[in-house]
Amino acid sequence: MLPEEIAEARQRRYNGTVVGLRKPNPDLFIMRVKPDFPRPAHRAGQYCSLGLGNWEPRAPGCQEENLKAGDESKVVRRAYSISCSILDDAGEVLAIDKTDYLEFYITLVREGSDPTKPPPALTPRLVMLREGDRLNIGEKITGHYTLEPVKPGDTVLFLGTGTGEAPHNYMTWELLKNGHAGKILNASCVRFKRDLGYFDIHQTLMRRFPNYQFLALTTREADTVGHKVYIQDLITSGQLEERIAETLNPMRTHVFLCGNPKMIGVPIKNKKTGARQHPQPLGVIEILEGRGFQADNAAIKFKGNVHFEEYW
């Protein structure tokens, strides 16, 4: 596309501005986007879409992309859970109603996992943005992954991998803002400590809120590579119960899962028998259902005490 065509496409297709950008590492970024329209009412845990035109530059070192004729004028979009930094610059719980942006926690995907499918299209472009740049943001915020079923005294466990931490941070903000009386644990499993974009914020929260714990699980640091602890291991080893100093009780505990589908392990319906089958390897849902918990089942509109959002 010619420069004047790109300028016209940006003006016509983009409706949001990057107003904040922080990069914990070169492949991980926390981005705040201010929509041109009034920010829609929403709940912590929900999501909306972000988009950029195929005419935008891609980060170097990513899987090569070969666009078909005419594709260069299209906008590629993807849904992202809305995140939250929880605290403001003064260290107080953020007054979100006084802000006008939405925050996103995104990792650069350099190569696709399936060579038969197109290479990553959006994150190699998003990572190139700078403050003041424009992009497309969805005008609708939606999703059922919220704190709606949680009661004031319940224990709430957020178990995530990578940027699956995003909705958990927003839900943590909602609980702390509302003075939640029950215990809150937020565990995030990543490869390296540098992949924990909100680490310092969580340390501050633990000092300020006695009922809050953040647990970082790093699998490739020099001191952890020999004894990796994944989310599944955290539960089966008893370490999770040690951390919250209580037995996992389905009657007053809600578990939220977001991230790698293999960690979550959503049951699959057998097409022949209709029975639910847990996938392999062992996922958290199977572990918890073996302890009396019940996972949400959208097919029959059932809300249990294990809630999940698959991140890819």
Phi and psi restraints in degrees (value plus and minus 20) as a CYANA .aco file:
   2 LEU   PHI     -95.4   -55.4
   2 LEU   PSI     133.6   173.6
   3 PRO   PHI     -72.2   -32.2
   3 PRO   PSI     -60.6   -20.6
   4 GLU   PHI     -89.8   -49.8
   4 GLU   PSI     -51.1   -11.1
   5 GLU   PHI     -90.1   -50.1
   5 GLU   PSI     -59.6   -19.6
   6 ILE   PHI     -84.0   -44.0
   6 ILE   PSI     -64.0   -24.0
   7 ALA   PHI     -80.4   -40.4
   7 ALA   PSI     -60.9   -20.9
   8 GLU   PHI     -88.5   -48.5
   8 GLU   PSI     -60.3   -20.3
   9 ALA   PHI     -85.2   -45.2
   9 ALA   PSI     -61.3   -21.3
  10 ARG   PHI     -81.1   -41.1
  10 ARG   PSI     -63.9   -23.9
  11 GLN   PHI     -85.0   -45.0
  11 GLN   PSI     -56.2   -16.2
  12 ARG   PHI    -102.7   -62.7
  12 ARG   PSI     -54.8   -14.8
  13 ARG   PHI    -121.7   -81.7
  13 ARG   PSI     -38.4     1.6
  14 TYR   PHI    -118.9   -78.9
  14 TYR   PSI     121.0   161.0
  15 ASN   PHI    -160.8  -120.8
  15 ASN   PSI       5.2    45.2
  16 GLY   PHI    -172.2  -132.2
  16 GLY   PSI     137.4   177.4
  17 THR   PHI    -147.1  -107.1
  17 THR   PSI     116.7   156.7
  18 VAL   PHI     -93.2   -53.2
  18 VAL   PSI      95.1   135.1
  19 VAL   PHI    -130.4   -90.4
  19 VAL   PSI     -23.8    16.2
  20 GLY   PHI    -179.0  -139.0
  20 GLY   PSI     121.5   161.5
  21 LEU   PHI    -171.8  -131.8
  21 LEU   PSI     107.5   147.5
  22 ARG   PHI    -156.2  -116.2
  22 ARG   PSI     114.5   154.5
  23 LYS   PHI    -139.5   -99.5
  23 LYS   PSI      81.0   121.0
  24 PRO   PHI     -81.1   -41.1
  24 PRO   PSI     -52.0   -12.0
  25 ASN   PHI    -172.3  -132.3
  25 ASN   PSI     148.9   188.9
  26 PRO   PHI     -78.7   -38.7
  26 PRO   PSI     -42.8    -2.8
  27 ASP   PHI    -126.3   -86.3
  27 ASP   PSI      -9.5    30.5
  28 LEU   PHI    -157.2  -117.2
  28 LEU   PSI     110.6   150.6
  29 PHE   PHI    -164.7  -124.7
  29 PHE   PSI     127.1   167.1
  30 ILE   PHI    -132.5   -92.5
  30 ILE   PSI      97.0   137.0
  31 MET   PHI    -144.0  -104.0
  31 MET   PSI     112.9   152.9
  32 ARG   PHI    -126.5   -86.5
  32 ARG   PSI     110.8   150.8
  33 VAL   PHI    -142.7  -102.7
  33 VAL   PSI     105.7   145.7
  34 LYS   PHI    -118.7   -78.7
  34 LYS   PSI      97.5   137.5
  35 PRO   PHI     -91.9   -51.9
  35 PRO   PSI     133.5   173.5
  36 ASP   PHI     -89.8   -49.8
  36 ASP   PSI     -42.2    -2.2
  37 PHE   PHI    -121.9   -81.9
  37 PHE   PSI     143.0   183.0
  38 PRO   PHI     -77.6   -37.6
  38 PRO   PSI     113.4   153.4
  39 ARG   PHI     -80.1   -40.1
  39 ARG   PSI     106.0   146.0
  40 PRO   PHI     -84.2   -44.2
  40 PRO   PSI     127.4   167.4
  41 ALA   PHI     -83.0   -43.0
  41 ALA   PSI     120.5   160.5
  42 HIS   PHI    -179.8  -139.8
  42 HIS   PSI     153.7   193.7
  43 ARG   PHI    -137.5   -97.5
  43 ARG   PSI     132.8   172.8
  44 ALA   PHI     -77.9   -37.9
  44 ALA   PSI     115.5   155.5
  45 GLY   PHI      84.6   124.6
  45 GLY   PSI     -32.4     7.6
  46 GLN   PHI    -105.6   -65.6
  46 GLN   PSI     159.1   199.1
  47 TYR   PHI    -161.4  -121.4
  47 TYR   PSI     143.2   183.2
  48 CYS   PHI    -168.2  -128.2
  48 CYS   PSI     157.9   197.9
  49 SER   PHI    -120.2   -80.2
  49 SER   PSI     133.4   173.4
  50 LEU   PHI    -143.9  -103.9
  50 LEU   PSI     131.0   171.0
  51 GLY   PHI    -172.4  -132.4
  51 GLY   PSI     132.1   172.1
  52 LEU   PHI    -160.5  -120.5
  52 LEU   PSI     132.8   172.8
  53 GLY   PHI     -93.8   -53.8
  53 GLY   PSI     128.9   168.9
  54 ASN   PHI     -84.3   -44.3
  54 ASN   PSI     -30.9     9.1
  55 TRP   PHI     -98.5   -58.5
  55 TRP   PSI     -31.3     8.7
  56 GLU   PHI     -96.7   -56.7
  56 GLU   PSI     132.0   172.0
  57 PRO   PHI     -89.9   -49.9
  57 PRO   PSI     131.8   171.8
  58 ARG   PHI    -128.1   -88.1
  58 ARG   PSI     132.6   172.6
  59 ALA   PHI     -83.4   -43.4
  59 ALA   PSI     120.9   160.9
  60 PRO   PHI     -87.1   -47.1
  60 PRO   PSI     132.9   172.9
  61 GLY   PHI      65.7   105.7
  61 GLY   PSI     -13.2    26.8
  62 CYS   PHI    -116.0   -76.0
  62 CYS   PSI     143.4   183.4
  63 GLN   PHI     -74.2   -34.2
  63 GLN   PSI     115.6   155.6
  64 GLU   PHI     -83.6   -43.6
  64 GLU   PSI     121.1   161.1
  65 GLU   PHI    -136.6   -96.6
  65 GLU   PSI     112.8   152.8
  66 ASN   PHI    -141.8  -101.8
  66 ASN   PSI      78.4   118.4
  67 LEU   PHI     -95.0   -55.0
  67 LEU   PSI     124.8   164.8
  68 LYS   PHI     -98.6   -58.6
  68 LYS   PSI     140.8   180.8
  69 ALA   PHI     -76.9   -36.9
  69 ALA   PSI     108.2   148.2
  70 GLY   PHI      74.3   114.3
  70 GLY   PSI     -39.5     0.5
  71 ASP   PHI     -91.4   -51.4
  71 ASP   PSI     -41.7    -1.7
  72 GLU   PHI     -85.3   -45.3
  72 GLU   PSI     -37.4     2.6
  73 SER   PHI    -115.5   -75.5
  73 SER   PSI     -18.5    21.5
  74 LYS   PHI    -110.3   -70.3
  74 LYS   PSI     135.6   175.6
  75 VAL   PHI    -122.4   -82.4
  75 VAL   PSI     108.2   148.2
  76 VAL   PHI    -118.4   -78.4
  76 VAL   PSI     113.2   153.2
  77 ARG   PHI    -147.0  -107.0
  77 ARG   PSI     136.3   176.3
  78 ARG   PHI    -173.7  -133.7
  78 ARG   PSI     126.7   166.7
  79 ALA   PHI    -103.3   -63.3
  79 ALA   PSI     118.3   158.3
  80 TYR   PHI    -152.3  -112.3
  80 TYR   PSI     116.0   156.0
  81 SER   PHI     -84.6   -44.6
  81 SER   PSI     124.7   164.7
  82 ILE   PHI    -103.0   -63.0
  82 ILE   PSI     113.4   153.4
  83 SER   PHI    -124.0   -84.0
  83 SER   PSI    -194.8  -154.8
  84 CYS   PHI    -182.1  -142.1
  84 CYS   PSI     116.6   156.6
  85 SER   PHI    -102.5   -62.5
  85 SER   PSI     -22.0    18.0
  86 ILE   PHI      48.7    88.7
  86 ILE   PSI     -67.8   -27.8
  87 LEU   PHI    -131.1   -91.1
  87 LEU   PSI     130.5   170.5
  88 ASP   PHI    -108.5   -68.5
  88 ASP   PSI    -195.7  -155.7
  89 ASP   PHI     -84.8   -44.8
  89 ASP   PSI     -42.3    -2.3
  90 ALA   PHI    -109.9   -69.9
  90 ALA   PSI     -19.9    20.1
  91 GLY   PHI      65.6   105.6
  91 GLY   PSI     -10.3    29.7
  92 GLU   PHI    -114.8   -74.8
  92 GLU   PSI     137.6   177.6
  93 VAL   PHI     -79.2   -39.2
  93 VAL   PSI     107.8   147.8
  94 LEU   PHI     -78.8   -38.8
  94 LEU   PSI     115.2   155.2
  95 ALA   PHI    -111.7   -71.7
  95 ALA   PSI      67.6   107.6
  96 ILE   PHI     -84.0   -44.0
  96 ILE   PSI     -50.5   -10.5
  97 ASP   PHI     -86.2   -46.2
  97 ASP   PSI     -32.6     7.4
  98 LYS   PHI    -119.9   -79.9
  98 LYS   PSI     -14.5    25.5
  99 THR   PHI    -126.4   -86.4
  99 THR   PSI     146.9   186.9
 100 ASP   PHI    -151.6  -111.6
 100 ASP   PSI      -1.3    38.7
 101 TYR   PHI    -142.3  -102.3
 101 TYR   PSI     150.0   190.0
 102 LEU   PHI    -140.2  -100.2
 102 LEU   PSI     120.7   160.7
 103 GLU   PHI    -127.2   -87.2
 103 GLU   PSI     120.9   160.9
 104 PHE   PHI    -152.0  -112.0
 104 PHE   PSI     124.9   164.9
 105 TYR   PHI    -139.9   -99.9
 105 TYR   PSI      90.3   130.3
 106 ILE   PHI    -152.4  -112.4
 106 ILE   PSI     119.9   159.9
 107 THR   PHI    -131.0   -91.0
 107 THR   PSI     121.9   161.9
 108 LEU   PHI     -92.2   -52.2
 108 LEU   PSI     104.6   144.6
 109 VAL   PHI    -121.2   -81.2
 109 VAL   PSI      88.4   128.4
 110 ARG   PHI    -101.7   -61.7
 110 ARG   PSI     -52.8   -12.8
 111 GLU   PHI    -159.4  -119.4
 111 GLU   PSI     125.4   165.4
 112 GLY   PHI     -97.1   -57.1
 112 GLY   PSI     134.5   174.5
 113 SER   PHI    -102.7   -62.7
 113 SER   PSI     -36.2     3.8
 114 ASP   PHI    -138.2   -98.2
 114 ASP   PSI      90.4   130.4
 115 PRO   PHI     -84.9   -44.9
 115 PRO   PSI     -35.5     4.5
 116 THR   PHI    -104.1   -64.1
 116 THR   PSI     -29.3    10.7
 117 LYS   PHI    -127.2   -87.2
 117 LYS   PSI     141.1   181.1
 118 PRO   PHI     -79.9   -39.9
 118 PRO   PSI     131.0   171.0
 119 PRO   PHI     -89.5   -49.5
 119 PRO   PSI     144.8   184.8
 120 PRO   PHI     -74.0   -34.0
 120 PRO   PSI     111.0   151.0
 121 ALA   PHI    -126.7   -86.7
 121 ALA   PSI     -55.0   -15.0
 122 LEU   PHI    -113.8   -73.8
 122 LEU   PSI     -72.1   -32.1
 123 THR   PHI     -82.2   -42.2
 123 THR   PSI     -53.9   -13.9
 124 PRO   PHI     -83.5   -43.5
 124 PRO   PSI     -38.5     1.5
 125 ARG   PHI    -112.7   -72.7
 125 ARG   PSI     -61.7   -21.7
 126 LEU   PHI     -78.9   -38.9
 126 LEU   PSI     -58.8   -18.8
 127 VAL   PHI     -86.8   -46.8
 127 VAL   PSI     -36.1     3.9
 128 MET   PHI    -105.1   -65.1
 128 MET   PSI     -29.9    10.1
 129 LEU   PHI     -89.9   -49.9
 129 LEU   PSI     133.1   173.1
 130 ARG   PHI    -149.1  -109.1
 130 ARG   PSI     144.9   184.9
 131 GLU   PHI     -76.2   -36.2
 131 GLU   PSI     115.2   155.2
 132 GLY   PHI      76.8   116.8
 132 GLY   PSI     -36.4     3.6
 133 ASP   PHI     -92.2   -52.2
 133 ASP   PSI     138.5   178.5
 134 ARG   PHI    -127.2   -87.2
 134 ARG   PSI     135.6   175.6
 135 LEU   PHI    -179.5  -139.5
 135 LEU   PSI     157.5   197.5
 136 ASN   PHI    -117.7   -77.7
 136 ASN   PSI     115.1   155.1
 137 ILE   PHI    -150.3  -110.3
 137 ILE   PSI     115.3   155.3
 138 GLY   PHI     -83.7   -43.7
 138 GLY   PSI     122.7   162.7
 139 GLU   PHI    -105.2   -65.2
 139 GLU   PSI     -22.7    17.3
 140 LYS   PHI    -139.1   -99.1
 140 LYS   PSI     111.3   151.3
 141 ILE   PHI    -132.2   -92.2
 141 ILE   PSI     108.7   148.7
 142 THR   PHI    -167.1  -127.1
 142 THR   PSI    -198.6  -158.6
 143 GLY   PHI     107.1   147.1
 143 GLY   PSI     127.5   167.5
 144 HIS   PHI    -122.1   -82.1
 144 HIS   PSI     -17.2    22.8
 145 TYR   PHI    -106.5   -66.5
 145 TYR   PSI      61.1   101.1
 146 THR   PHI    -155.7  -115.7
 146 THR   PSI     157.2   197.2
 147 LEU   PHI    -105.9   -65.9
 147 LEU   PSI      -9.0    31.0
 148 GLU   PHI     -69.3   -29.3
 148 GLU   PSI     -62.7   -22.7
 149 PRO   PHI    -101.2   -61.2
 149 PRO   PSI     -23.9    16.1
 150 VAL   PHI    -101.0   -61.0
 150 VAL   PSI     111.6   151.6
 151 LYS   PHI    -115.3   -75.3
 151 LYS   PSI     139.0   179.0
 152 PRO   PHI     -73.7   -33.7
 152 PRO   PSI     -53.8   -13.8
 153 GLY   PHI    -120.1   -80.1
 153 GLY   PSI     -15.8    24.2
 154 ASP   PHI     -88.5   -48.5
 154 ASP   PSI     130.6   170.6
 155 THR   PHI    -101.0   -61.0
 155 THR   PSI     111.7   151.7
 156 VAL   PHI    -140.1  -100.1
 156 VAL   PSI     104.3   144.3
 157 LEU   PHI    -137.5   -97.5
 157 LEU   PSI      99.2   139.2
 158 PHE   PHI    -123.1   -83.1
 158 PHE   PSI      97.8   137.8
 159 LEU   PHI    -142.1  -102.1
 159 LEU   PSI      96.0   136.0
 160 GLY   PHI    -160.3  -120.3
 160 GLY   PSI     146.2   186.2
 161 THR   PHI    -144.9  -104.9
 161 THR   PSI     119.4   159.4
 162 GLY   PHI      34.3    74.3
 162 GLY   PSI    -155.4  -115.4
 163 THR   PHI     -96.4   -56.4
 163 THR   PSI     -17.0    23.0
 164 GLY   PHI     -82.5   -42.5
 164 GLY   PSI     -30.3     9.7
 165 GLU   PHI     -87.2   -47.2
 165 GLU   PSI     -41.3    -1.3
 166 ALA   PHI     -71.8   -31.8
 166 ALA   PSI     -78.8   -38.8
 167 PRO   PHI     -85.0   -45.0
 167 PRO   PSI     -47.9    -7.9
 168 HIS   PHI     -87.1   -47.1
 168 HIS   PSI     -55.9   -15.9
 169 ASN   PHI     -84.6   -44.6
 169 ASN   PSI     -60.9   -20.9
 170 TYR   PHI     -86.8   -46.8
 170 TYR   PSI     -61.1   -21.1
 171 MET   PHI     -89.2   -49.2
 171 MET   PSI     -53.6   -13.6
 172 THR   PHI     -80.8   -40.8
 172 THR   PSI     -64.0   -24.0
 173 TRP   PHI     -76.3   -36.3
 173 TRP   PSI     -65.7   -25.7
 174 GLU   PHI     -82.9   -42.9
 174 GLU   PSI     -62.2   -22.2
 175 LEU   PHI     -84.5   -44.5
 175 LEU   PSI     -67.1   -27.1
 176 LEU   PHI     -87.4   -47.4
 176 LEU   PSI     -58.5   -18.5
 177 LYS   PHI     -81.6   -41.6
 177 LYS   PSI     -57.0   -17.0
 178 ASN   PHI    -109.3   -69.3
 178 ASN   PSI     -14.4    25.6
 179 GLY   PHI      48.3    88.3
 179 GLY   PSI      20.1    60.1
 180 HIS   PHI     -74.1   -34.1
 180 HIS   PSI     111.3   151.3
 181 ALA   PHI    -107.5   -67.5
 181 ALA   PSI     -43.7    -3.7
 182 GLY   PHI     -99.2   -59.2
 182 GLY   PSI     153.5   193.5
 183 LYS   PHI     -95.4   -55.4
 183 LYS   PSI     124.6   164.6
 184 ILE   PHI    -148.7  -108.7
 184 ILE   PSI     105.3   145.3
 185 LEU   PHI    -145.9  -105.9
 185 LEU   PSI     110.8   150.8
 186 ASN   PHI    -140.3  -100.3
 186 ASN   PSI      88.1   128.1
 187 ALA   PHI    -129.6   -89.6
 187 ALA   PSI     115.3   155.3
 188 SER   PHI    -151.3  -111.3
 188 SER   PSI     105.5   145.5
 189 CYS   PHI    -124.7   -84.7
 189 CYS   PSI     102.0   142.0
 190 VAL   PHI    -158.7  -118.7
 190 VAL   PSI     155.1   195.1
 191 ARG   PHI     -97.3   -57.3
 191 ARG   PSI     -70.2   -30.2
 192 PHE   PHI    -149.9  -109.9
 192 PHE   PSI     137.5   177.5
 193 LYS   PHI     -79.1   -39.1
 193 LYS   PSI     -51.4   -11.4
 194 ARG   PHI     -85.4   -45.4
 194 ARG   PSI     -32.7     7.3
 195 ASP   PHI    -107.7   -67.7
 195 ASP   PSI     -15.3    24.7
 196 LEU   PHI    -121.0   -81.0
 196 LEU   PSI      70.4   110.4
 197 GLY   PHI     -89.0   -49.0
 197 GLY   PSI     -39.2     0.8
 198 TYR   PHI    -135.5   -95.5
 198 TYR   PSI      -1.6    38.4
 199 PHE   PHI     -73.4   -33.4
 199 PHE   PSI     -70.6   -30.6
 200 ASP   PHI     -83.1   -43.1
 200 ASP   PSI     -55.3   -15.3
 201 ILE   PHI     -83.4   -43.4
 201 ILE   PSI     -62.9   -22.9
 202 HIS   PHI     -84.6   -44.6
 202 HIS   PSI     -55.0   -15.0
 203 GLN   PHI     -84.1   -44.1
 203 GLN   PSI     -61.5   -21.5
 204 THR   PHI     -83.7   -43.7
 204 THR   PSI     -62.2   -22.2
 205 LEU   PHI     -81.6   -41.6
 205 LEU   PSI     -60.4   -20.4
 206 MET   PHI     -85.0   -45.0
 206 MET   PSI     -53.0   -13.0
 207 ARG   PHI     -92.1   -52.1
 207 ARG   PSI     -49.7    -9.7
 208 ARG   PHI    -113.1   -73.1
 208 ARG   PSI     -48.8    -8.8
 209 PHE   PHI    -142.1  -102.1
 209 PHE   PSI      87.0   127.0
 210 PRO   PHI     -80.4   -40.4
 210 PRO   PSI     -44.5    -4.5
 211 ASN   PHI    -111.3   -71.3
 211 ASN   PSI     -12.9    27.1
 212 TYR   PHI    -133.0   -93.0
 212 TYR   PSI     115.2   155.2
 213 GLN   PHI    -152.4  -112.4
 213 GLN   PSI     120.5   160.5
 214 PHE   PHI    -137.8   -97.8
 214 PHE   PSI     113.3   153.3
 215 LEU   PHI    -144.0  -104.0
 215 LEU   PSI      95.7   135.7
 216 ALA   PHI    -115.7   -75.7
 216 ALA   PSI     104.9   144.9
 217 LEU   PHI    -133.9   -93.9
 217 LEU   PSI      86.9   126.9
 218 THR   PHI    -127.8   -87.8
 218 THR   PSI     111.8   151.8
 219 THR   PHI    -122.4   -82.4
 219 THR   PSI     -28.2    11.8
 220 ARG   PHI    -148.7  -108.7
 220 ARG   PSI      -7.8    32.2
 221 GLU   PHI     -93.0   -53.0
 221 GLU   PSI     136.9   176.9
 222 ALA   PHI     -77.7   -37.7
 222 ALA   PSI     -54.5   -14.5
 223 ASP   PHI    -111.5   -71.5
 223 ASP   PSI     -20.9    19.1
 224 THR   PHI    -142.0  -102.0
 224 THR   PSI     -35.3     4.7
 225 VAL   PHI     -80.9   -40.9
 225 VAL   PSI     -49.5    -9.5
 226 GLY   PHI    -100.3   -60.3
 226 GLY   PSI     -35.7     4.3
 227 HIS   PHI    -162.7  -122.7
 227 HIS   PSI      45.7    85.7
 228 LYS   PHI     -80.4   -40.4
 228 LYS   PSI     119.5   159.5
 229 VAL   PHI    -143.1  -103.1
 229 VAL   PSI      89.9   129.9
 230 TYR   PHI    -112.2   -72.2
 230 TYR   PSI     152.3   192.3
 231 ILE   PHI     -77.3   -37.3
 231 ILE   PSI     -62.6   -22.6
 232 GLN   PHI     -79.9   -39.9
 232 GLN   PSI     -63.2   -23.2
 233 ASP   PHI     -83.7   -43.7
 233 ASP   PSI     -55.8   -15.8
 234 LEU   PHI     -77.1   -37.1
 234 LEU   PSI     -57.2   -17.2
 235 ILE   PHI    -102.3   -62.3
 235 ILE   PSI     -71.6   -31.6
 236 THR   PHI     -86.2   -46.2
 236 THR   PSI     -46.6    -6.6
 237 SER   PHI    -101.2   -61.2
 237 SER   PSI     -32.1     7.9
 238 GLY   PHI      69.1   109.1
 238 GLY   PSI     -22.7    17.3
 239 GLN   PHI     -84.7   -44.7
 239 GLN   PSI     -54.0   -14.0
 240 LEU   PHI     -83.3   -43.3
 240 LEU   PSI     -65.4   -25.4
 241 GLU   PHI     -86.7   -46.7
 241 GLU   PSI     -53.9   -13.9
 242 GLU   PHI     -83.2   -43.2
 242 GLU   PSI     -61.2   -21.2
 243 ARG   PHI     -84.1   -44.1
 243 ARG   PSI     -62.1   -22.1
 244 ILE   PHI    -112.3   -72.3
 244 ILE   PSI     -22.0    18.0
 245 ALA   PHI      36.1    76.1
 245 ALA   PSI      20.2    60.2
 246 GLU   PHI    -182.7  -142.7
 246 GLU   PSI     137.3   177.3
 247 THR   PHI     -95.8   -55.8
 247 THR   PSI     121.5   161.5
 248 LEU   PHI     -81.4   -41.4
 248 LEU   PSI      96.6   136.6
 249 ASN   PHI    -138.5   -98.5
 249 ASN   PSI      90.2   130.2
 250 PRO   PHI     -80.5   -40.5
 250 PRO   PSI     -40.5    -0.5
 251 MET   PHI     -94.3   -54.3
 251 MET   PSI     -43.9    -3.9
 252 ARG   PHI    -163.1  -123.1
 252 ARG   PSI       9.6    49.6
 253 THR   PHI    -151.6  -111.6
 253 THR   PSI     113.1   153.1
 254 HIS   PHI    -137.1   -97.1
 254 HIS   PSI     112.9   152.9
 255 VAL   PHI    -135.3   -95.3
 255 VAL   PSI     109.0   149.0
 256 PHE   PHI    -134.2   -94.2
 256 PHE   PSI     108.4   148.4
 257 LEU   PHI    -141.4  -101.4
 257 LEU   PSI     108.1   148.1
 258 CYS   PHI    -167.1  -127.1
 258 CYS   PSI     115.4   155.4
 259 GLY   PHI     116.6   156.6
 259 GLY   PSI    -156.3  -116.3
 260 ASN   PHI     -80.9   -40.9
 260 ASN   PSI     103.5   143.5
 261 PRO   PHI     -76.6   -36.6
 261 PRO   PSI     -49.8    -9.8
 262 LYS   PHI     -88.7   -48.7
 262 LYS   PSI     -51.4   -11.4
 263 MET   PHI     -88.9   -48.9
 263 MET   PSI     -62.8   -22.8
 264 ILE   PHI     -91.1   -51.1
 264 ILE   PSI     -72.6   -32.6
 265 GLY   PHI      51.5    91.5
 265 GLY   PSI      34.8    74.8
 266 VAL   PHI     -86.0   -46.0
 266 VAL   PSI     108.7   148.7
 267 PRO   PHI     -80.3   -40.3
 267 PRO   PSI     126.2   166.2
 268 ILE   PHI    -129.9   -89.9
 268 ILE   PSI     117.6   157.6
 269 LYS   PHI    -102.4   -62.4
 269 LYS   PSI     104.8   144.8
 270 ASN   PHI     -89.3   -49.3
 270 ASN   PSI     101.6   141.6
 271 LYS   PHI     -85.5   -45.5
 271 LYS   PSI     -47.9    -7.9
 272 LYS   PHI    -104.3   -64.3
 272 LYS   PSI     -65.6   -25.6
 273 THR   PHI    -118.6   -78.6
 273 THR   PSI     -40.3    -0.3
 274 GLY   PHI      61.9   101.9
 274 GLY   PSI     -25.0    15.0
 275 ALA   PHI     -97.2   -57.2
 275 ALA   PSI     132.2   172.2
 276 ARG   PHI    -101.1   -61.1
 276 ARG   PSI     115.5   155.5
 277 GLN   PHI    -145.4  -105.4
 277 GLN   PSI     112.2   152.2
 278 HIS   PHI    -101.3   -61.3
 278 HIS   PSI     116.5   156.5
 279 PRO   PHI     -94.4   -54.4
 279 PRO   PSI     147.0   187.0
 280 GLN   PHI    -136.1   -96.1
 280 GLN   PSI     127.0   167.0
 281 PRO   PHI     -89.9   -49.9
 281 PRO   PSI     154.5   194.5
 282 LEU   PHI     -76.9   -36.9
 282 LEU   PSI     106.9   146.9
 283 GLY   PHI    -128.9   -88.9
 283 GLY   PSI     150.7   190.7
 284 VAL   PHI     -85.3   -45.3
 284 VAL   PSI     -57.7   -17.7
 285 ILE   PHI     -79.7   -39.7
 285 ILE   PSI     -64.5   -24.5
 286 GLU   PHI     -83.3   -43.3
 286 GLU   PSI     -61.0   -21.0
 287 ILE   PHI     -80.9   -40.9
 287 ILE   PSI     -66.5   -26.5
 288 LEU   PHI     -92.9   -52.9
 288 LEU   PSI     -56.6   -16.6
 289 GLU   PHI     -85.2   -45.2
 289 GLU   PSI     -47.8    -7.8
 290 GLY   PHI     -90.6   -50.6
 290 GLY   PSI     -31.6     8.4
 291 ARG   PHI    -131.6   -91.6
 291 ARG   PSI      -1.9    38.1
 292 GLY   PHI      74.9   114.9
 292 GLY   PSI     -18.8    21.2
 293 PHE   PHI    -101.4   -61.4
 293 PHE   PSI     142.2   182.2
 294 GLN   PHI    -151.1  -111.1
 294 GLN   PSI     108.5   148.5
 295 ALA   PHI    -104.0   -64.0
 295 ALA   PSI     131.7   171.7
 296 ASP   PHI     -76.1   -36.1
 296 ASP   PSI     127.6   167.6
 297 ASN   PHI    -157.1  -117.1
 297 ASN   PSI      77.2   117.2
 298 ALA   PHI     -83.9   -43.9
 298 ALA   PSI     -47.9    -7.9
 299 ALA   PHI     -81.9   -41.9
 299 ALA   PSI     -52.4   -12.4
 300 ILE   PHI    -135.6   -95.6
 300 ILE   PSI      -4.8    35.2
 301 LYS   PHI      34.8    74.8
 301 LYS   PSI      23.7    63.7
 302 PHE   PHI    -122.5   -82.5
 302 PHE   PSI     110.0   150.0
 303 LYS   PHI    -126.5   -86.5
 303 LYS   PSI      97.2   137.2
 304 GLY   PHI    -121.6   -81.6
 304 GLY   PSI    -162.8  -122.8
 305 ASN   PHI    -140.9  -100.9
 305 ASN   PSI     -10.5    29.5
 306 VAL   PHI    -142.4  -102.4
 306 VAL   PSI      97.2   137.2
 307 HIS   PHI    -137.3   -97.3
 307 HIS   PSI     125.7   165.7
 308 PHE   PHI    -165.1  -125.1
 308 PHE   PSI     131.6   171.6
 309 GLU   PHI    -158.6  -118.6
 309 GLU   PSI      89.5   129.5
 310 GLU   PHI     -96.1   -56.1
 310 GLU   PSI     112.2   152.2
 311 TYR   PHI    -114.6   -74.6
 311 TYR   PSI     -30.3     9.7
